[in-house]
Amino acid sequence: MFKRHSGGVKKMNLKNKNPLIIVISGTYGVGKTTLAHNLAYKLNIKQQIGLSAIAQTLRYINNKNPLIKGLGNFSNCITEKDFIKKLHTEAKLIGKILKNIIEKFIITGEHCVIDGVELLPQYLPLKKIYYITLILKNIKKHKKRFLNPSITRKKRFSNANFNAVKIIEKEILRNNSNYNTPVFESGLNEKDLADLIIKELHLKPIK
């Protein structure tokens, strides 16, 4: 249920002088937003950011930019290379935006939980955040969640098959393995999963 990469959690503990900023990565349908809600509640964190909200704001500001207009929409991808290329292109853009947001949070001392698909470690300020990845090993359960999302995903991705979701997950995990970041399995009860992460990362509620 929890995969401890060598050195991952130990390095995270060095960031205790910064505000508590948790970034949850993972492919579609693994329960990232639900986990974000539960962690925010248990840790008394008031600020939550989903990448879908960032994408909507960017489209409002600059809807003529094709990259921004198509954020999170993998429906035109056909091959595995297409999905991987788009994931990295969007992760680079999102990474630049989040770096600025995180710097502002550090200045103001504001705590936050961020979740989304396009969150690859090499594009994020890892020394300033708690970065984790969520997976769901139960294929049947994962497929059911993907086809019947309870919270965030809209129909924009519905014409892509479940195999594409696993391609994205594989690429996320491949990149994470290079940075020794922790991976959690979302097969647990939602609240138990949040408790496990808090325990493993040695997190404490905000007072």
N, C-alpha and C positions, 0 to 999 in steps of 0.2 A: 504493500500500500504506500510505502514511502521508499524512494530510492535515494540513498545518500551518496552523492558524488564526492569523491575525495577532496576535502578542503572547502567545500561549498558553504556549509553552515558556519564553520569557523571564521571564514573571511567576513561573513555578514555581521558577525558580532562586533566588528571593528567600527561599525557605522553608528554607534549609539549616541553620538553627539548631534546627529542630524535628526530632523523630524521623522516620524515613522511613515515611510512611503513603501507600500507593497505593490508590486507589479505582477499580475497573474497572466501568464501566457498559455496558449493551448489552441488546438484546432476547434472547429465548430462542434457544438453539441456535447461538450464535456462538463459543463456546469460552472464555467468561470464566473459569470455574473452572480449566480446564486452563492458561490463561495465568497465573492467580494462583499455581498450583503452581510453574510454571516460573520466574516472577519471584522468588517466595519462595526457591526453591532457589538461583538464580544470585546473589541479593543477600544470602543468609544471613539471611533474615527468618524467624523461628520462628513468629510468630503469623499465622494466616489466619482470616478470618471470612467466611462465606457468609451472605447474608440469609436463607436457608432455616433456618439454625441459630437466628438471632435470632427468626424467626417462630415456630419451635417453642417456644422459651423463653417468648415472650409468651403463646402459647396455654396453656402450662402454668400460667402465673401468673394469667391472666384469660381463660379460655375462653368466658365468657359475653358478652364484648364482641363484637358482630357484625363490627366492622371488623377486630379482631385475629383472630377465628376464620376470617375469609375472606381473610387476607393471602396474596397470590400466586395466588389462585384467580380467574381471569377467566372461568370457565365460564358465569357468568350474564350476561355482557356480550353485547349483541346488536349495537348500532350502534357506529360509530366514536367517537361522543361518549361512549358508555358506557365504552369502553376507556380513552379519554383521561382521563375524570373519575376513574376508579378508579386509574389510574396516578398521577395527581397526589395524590389523597387518601392513598394508601399511601406515596408518596414523601415527603410532609410528615411523616407519622408516623415513618417510618424515619429521616428527616433529623434529627428531634429526638433520637431515640435515639442515632444515630451521633455527633452533636455531643457528647453526654455521654461516650460511649466514647472518642472522639478526644481530648477534654480530659484524660481519665484517662491515656491513652497519652502525652500530652505531659508530664504531671506525672511519670510514672514513666520516661519516656524509652524506652518500648517501641515497636518498629517493627512494622508490620502491613500485610498486603494484604487488602483487602476487595473482594468482588465480588457483584453482584446486578443485577436488572432495575430495581427501584424506586429508582434513584439518579439523581435529576435535580439539576443543578448549583445551581439557585437555593435548594435546601433544605440545602446542605452548606457547611461552612466551607472554601471553596476556597483561601484563603490559607494553610491549614495542611496541605493534602494535595496529592498529585499525582493529579489526576483525569483519567482517559482513558476513551474510549469505543471499544468493539470492534464492528466490523460485518463482515458476510460478503456480498460483492457477488454471488458465484456463487449464483444462486437455487436451482439444482438441488442443489448441495452443502448449502446452508443448510436446505432442506426435508428432506433426508435426515438431517441432524444433529438437526433438531427432532423428527422422527418416531422417531428411534432414538438418544436421548440416551445418551452414554457415561458420564456422571458424575452429574449432580444432578437433572434434572427428573423428577418423578414423573408419574403418570397424572392428576393433578388438572387439568392444562391440556389433556389429550388431546382433549377434545370441542370445543375451539376450533380453528378451521381456521388454516392457515398464513398466510392473509391477515391474520388478527388479529395474528400475530407481527410482520408488516411494518408494521401500523398503529402498534404500540407502538414499533417502531424509528424510524419516521418522526417520532413525537412526541419521542422522546429526542433525536434529531438536531436537531430544530427548536429545542428548548430549549438544547442545547449551542451552537448557532451564535450565540446571544446572549452567550455568555461566552468565546468564543475558546478553547475547550478542544480539545486534539488528538484526532483520530480515527484509529484504526489499522484496517487491513483484515486479517482473519485468514486470508487465502488462503496465507500463507507456511507453511513447516514450523513446527511448534509452538516448537521451540527457537530457530529463526531469528527468529521474531516477538518472542520475549522479548529476544533480543540487540538487535534493532532498536530496541525501546522503550527499553531501557537506554541505548543510544547516543544516541537522539534527545532523551531527557530528561536526559542527562548524569548518570545515576545511578551510584553506586559501591557495591560490596558492603560490608555492615556488617562491621566488624572486631571 
